[in-house]
Amino acid sequence: MLIALLLLSIALIIQSLYLMYYKSQIKDIGKQLSFISEHNSFKFIQTQIKPKEIHQLINLCNTMLRNQRELNQEFLKKNEEINAAIVNLSHDIRTPLTSLDGYLQLAERSKDYKEKTQYIMMAQTRIRQIITLVDELFLYTKLQNPEYVLELESIEIVNMLKGRLFSFIDEFSQIGYEPDINLPESPIFINGNESALERVSENIIKNYLLHGEGALSIHYEDKKSEVVFHFTNLLKQSQLINFDKIFTRFYKEDSSRTNHSSGLGLSIVNSLMEKMNGSVHAEWKDNQFCIRVTFVKTERKDEYERTGSA
């Protein structure tokens, strides 16, 4: 009986010491967390002796600290991007506004009708540039909303693409190069949105006109369930491409920012392609810059078949 009481007493003493040790360990963890929180420290929770439960607690705390720091770094990065975007947009909008004001003042002072008309036309060009910048910013913002959904339908893309190319006939004439087009005579139907498809092709062509050199080559690759269009061209001298950032917002190859581009064109292309369950990629192929857009093929429309047969 005495031995049993002695053993029980020893067990209670050991348990009490163990509980005191647990309490001190938890208290130490609390102090370390308090220090890290107050000083924005990048330290992690540490302890010399780690019972299983304490070890699990420390791992959980350190995992939470690591995740929180990654979120903070991501927040700082996003904040820097937003600040840079505000500066860039302010510059992009202020520049044509300044020249617009200058042209209007010159038009007001000029007494020559022909000269006055020329200044007004130049002012109108700056107005169109501002409208384009604001329109692209509005569209980009709208596309970032996960709840914004495009209405998709079966669309014949070959004629649509040819039509968009034809709308830039004046621009192609000015640079002295006609596009090298290799598209099928038969129709190809894809799952898409007509307005979005027009914007995708328009932004890719505008990107070529801003940064490309030589003729724009367009050819297609017909796959079982997909169709791929390749837009290929040379680049102007001294053009450097960061392929990791080319589809990010406000990315510009031209750091001088003199081309009145928002830097949103290819980012909008990427967002629209994702909304249409397609994809877009950029690569350096055979010493040429290539944008590759991939669409999901669908069955042809009955209306198109009746029109074609008629």
C-alpha positions in Angstrom: 0.0 0.0 0.0 2.8 2.4 0.9 4.7 1.6 -2.3 1.5 2.2 -4.3 1.1 5.6 -2.7 4.8 6.4 -3.2 4.5 5.5 -6.9 1.3 7.6 -7.3 3.0 10.6 -5.6 6.0 10.3 -8.0 3.7 10.0 -11.0 1.8 13.2 -9.9 5.1 15.0 -9.4 6.3 14.0 -12.9 3.0 15.0 -14.4 3.0 18.4 -12.6 6.6 19.0 -13.8 5.6 18.0 -17.3 2.6 20.3 -17.3 4.8 23.1 -16.0 7.2 22.4 -18.8 4.4 22.5 -21.3 3.2 25.8 -19.8 6.7 27.3 -20.1 7.0 26.1 -23.7 3.6 27.6 -24.7 4.5 30.8 -22.8 7.8 31.0 -24.7 6.0 30.5 -28.1 3.6 33.4 -27.1 6.6 35.7 -26.3 8.2 34.9 -29.6 5.0 35.5 -31.5 4.5 38.8 -29.7 8.1 39.9 -30.6 7.6 38.9 -34.2 4.3 40.8 -34.4 5.6 44.0 -32.7 8.8 44.3 -34.6 7.7 42.9 -38.0 10.5 40.4 -37.6 11.2 37.7 -40.2 12.2 35.2 -37.5 10.5 31.9 -37.0 9.4 30.2 -33.8 12.2 28.2 -32.3 12.6 25.9 -29.2 15.3 23.6 -27.9 13.2 20.7 -26.8 10.2 19.7 -28.9 7.6 17.3 -27.6 5.4 16.0 -30.3 2.4 18.3 -29.6 4.7 21.4 -29.2 6.5 20.5 -32.4 3.2 20.3 -34.3 2.2 23.7 -32.8 5.5 25.3 -33.8 5.3 23.9 -37.3 1.7 25.3 -37.7 2.8 28.7 -36.4 5.8 28.9 -38.7 3.6 27.8 -41.7 1.2 30.6 -40.9 4.0 33.1 -40.5 5.5 32.0 -43.8 2.2 32.3 -45.6 1.5 35.7 -44.1 4.9 37.0 -45.2 4.3 35.7 -48.8 0.9 37.5 -48.8 2.6 40.7 -47.5 5.3 40.5 -50.2 2.6 39.9 -52.9 0.6 42.9 -51.5 3.7 45.1 -51.7 4.4 43.9 -55.2 0.8 44.6 -56.3 1.0 48.0 -54.6 4.1 48.9 -56.5 2.5 47.8 -59.7 -0.6 49.9 -59.0 1.6 53.0 -58.2 3.6 52.4 -61.4 0.3 52.0 -63.4 -1.0 55.3 -62.0 2.2 57.1 -63.0 2.2 55.4 -66.5 -1.4 56.2 -67.1 -1.0 59.8 -66.0 1.9 60.2 -68.4 0.0 58.4 -71.3 -3.1 60.6 -70.9 -1.3 63.9 -70.0 1.0 63.7 -73.1 -1.8 63.8 -75.7 -3.8 66.2 -73.6 -0.8 68.6 -73.5 -0.3 68.4 -77.3 -4.1 68.7 -77.8 -4.1 72.0 -75.9 -1.2 73.2 -78.0 -2.8 72.4 -81.3 -6.1 74.1 -80.2 -4.2 77.2 -79.2 -2.3 77.2 -82.5 -5.6 76.7 -84.4 -7.2 79.6 -82.5 -4.3 82.0 -83.3 -3.9 81.0 -86.9 -5.6 83.2 -89.5 -4.8 80.8 -92.4 -7.8 78.5 -93.0 -5.7 75.6 -94.3 -3.3 75.8 -91.4 -6.1 76.1 -88.9 -7.7 73.0 -90.4 -4.5 71.1 -90.1 -4.1 72.0 -86.4 -7.7 70.9 -85.8 -7.1 67.5 -87.5 -4.0 67.0 -85.4 -6.0 67.8 -82.3 -8.7 65.3 -83.3 -5.9 62.7 -83.6 -4.9 63.3 -80.0 -8.6 63.1 -78.9 -8.9 59.7 -80.5 -5.7 58.5 -78.8 -7.1 59.6 -75.4 -10.4 57.8 -76.1 -8.5 54.6 -77.1 -6.4 54.7 -73.9 -9.5 55.2 -71.7 -11.4 52.5 -73.6 -8.6 49.9 -73.2 -8.3 50.7 -69.4 -12.1 50.3 -69.0 -12.1 47.0 -70.9 -9.1 45.7 -68.9 -10.7 46.6 -65.6 -14.0 44.8 -66.7 -12.1 41.7 -67.7 -10.4 41.4 -64.3 -13.8 40.8 -62.7 -14.3 37.0 -62.3 -18.0 37.4 -62.6 -17.7 39.0 -66.1 -18.6 36.3 -68.6 -18.6 36.5 -72.4 -21.5 35.0 -74.3 -19.9 32.3 -76.5 -21.3 31.0 -79.7 -20.1 29.2 -82.9 -18.4 31.8 -85.1 -16.8 31.6 -88.5 -13.3 33.0 -87.8 -11.6 33.0 -91.2 -13.8 35.8 -92.8 -13.8 37.7 -89.5 -10.0 37.7 -89.5 -9.8 38.7 -93.2 -12.2 41.6 -92.5 -10.1 42.9 -89.6 -7.0 42.8 -91.7 -8.8 44.7 -94.5 -9.8 47.4 -92.0 -6.1 48.2 -91.5 -5.4 48.6 -95.3 -4.4 52.2 -94.9 -1.9 51.4 -92.1 -0.4 48.6 -94.2 -0.1 51.0 -97.2 1.7 53.5 -95.0 4.4 51.1 -93.9 4.8 49.7 -97.4 4.1 46.0 -96.6 1.1 43.9 -97.3 0.4 41.0 -94.9 1.4 37.6 -96.0 -1.8 35.6 -95.5 -2.1 31.9 -95.6 -5.7 31.1 -94.5 -8.0 28.3 -95.7 -10.7 28.9 -98.3 -13.2 26.8 -96.4 -14.8 28.2 -93.2 -13.6 27.3 -89.7 -16.0 27.6 -86.8 -14.7 28.3 -83.3 -16.3 28.8 -79.9 -16.0 32.5 -79.3 -17.5 36.0 -78.9 -17.6 38.2 -82.0 -16.7 41.5 -80.3 -13.9 39.8 -78.3 -12.5 38.1 -81.5 -12.4 41.5 -83.3 -10.6 43.0 -80.3 -8.1 40.1 -80.1 -7.2 40.4 -83.8 -7.2 44.2 -83.7 -4.8 44.4 -80.7 -2.4 41.8 -82.3 -2.3 43.8 -85.6 -1.8 47.1 -83.7 1.1 45.5 -81.7 2.7 44.6 -85.0 2.2 48.1 -86.4 3.8 49.6 -83.3 6.7 47.2 -82.8 7.0 45.1 -86.0 9.1 45.4 -89.1 8.7 43.9 -92.5 5.6 42.0 -93.5 3.2 40.4 -91.1 2.8 36.7 -91.8 -0.4 35.0 -90.8 -1.0 31.3 -91.2 -3.1 28.6 -89.5 -2.7 25.2 -88.1 -5.7 22.9 -88.1 -5.8 20.4 -85.3 -8.4 17.8 -84.3 -10.3 19.9 -81.8 -8.4 23.2 -82.1 -7.3 25.7 -84.6 -4.1 27.8 -84.1 -3.3 31.1 -85.8 0.3 32.2 -86.0 1.1 36.0 -86.3 4.8 36.3 -87.2 7.0 39.3 -87.9 10.4 40.8 -87.5 11.0 43.3 -84.8 12.4 46.8 -85.0 16.0 47.2 -84.2 16.9 47.4 -80.5 13.6 45.8 -79.5 14.0 43.6 -76.5 11.1 41.2 -75.4 10.5 39.9 -71.9 8.4 36.9 -72.8 7.6 36.3 -69.1 5.9 39.8 -68.9 4.6 40.4 -72.4 1.0 39.6 -71.5 1.0 41.4 -68.1 -0.7 44.8 -67.8 1.1 48.0 -68.7 4.1 46.1 -70.2 6.0 48.1 -72.8 9.1 47.2 -74.8 9.5 50.9 -75.5 10.7 52.5 -72.2 10.6 56.0 -73.8 6.8 55.7 -74.0 6.5 57.8 -77.1 4.1 55.7 -79.0 0.9 56.6 -77.0 0.3 52.9 -76.2 -1.3 52.0 -72.9 0.6 48.7 -72.6 -2.7 46.9 -72.1 -3.2 45.5 -75.7 -1.7 42.1 -75.3 -2.9 41.8 -71.7 -6.4 42.3 -73.0 -5.8 39.7 -75.7 -4.7 37.2 -73.0 -7.8 37.9 -70.8 -10.2 37.7 -73.7 -8.7 34.4 -74.9 -9.1 32.9 -71.4 -12.7 34.1 -71.3 -13.3 32.2 -74.6 -11.6 29.0 -73.3 -8.7 29.6 -75.7 -5.0 30.6 -75.1 -2.3 32.9 -76.4 1.4 32.5 -76.4 4.4 34.5 -77.6 7.7 33.0 -78.7 10.9 33.7 -80.7 10.8 31.4 -83.7 13.2 31.4 -86.6 14.6 34.8 -85.5 11.1 36.2 -85.7 8.5 37.3 -83.1 5.4 35.0 -83.1 2.1 35.3 -81.4 0.1 32.1 -81.4 -3.6 32.1 -80.6 -5.5 28.8 -80.1 -9.3 28.4 -80.3 -11.6 25.5 -79.6 -13.3 24.3 -82.8 -17.1 23.8 -82.9 -19.6 22.5 -85.4 -20.6 24.9 -88.2 -23.8 26.9 -88.0 -26.8 25.7 -89.9 -27.5 29.2 -91.1 -24.0 29.5 -92.6 -24.5 26.2 -94.4 -27.8 27.4 -95.9 -26.2 30.7 -96.9 -23.2 29.0 -98.4 -25.3 26.5 -100.4 -27.7 29.2 -101.6 
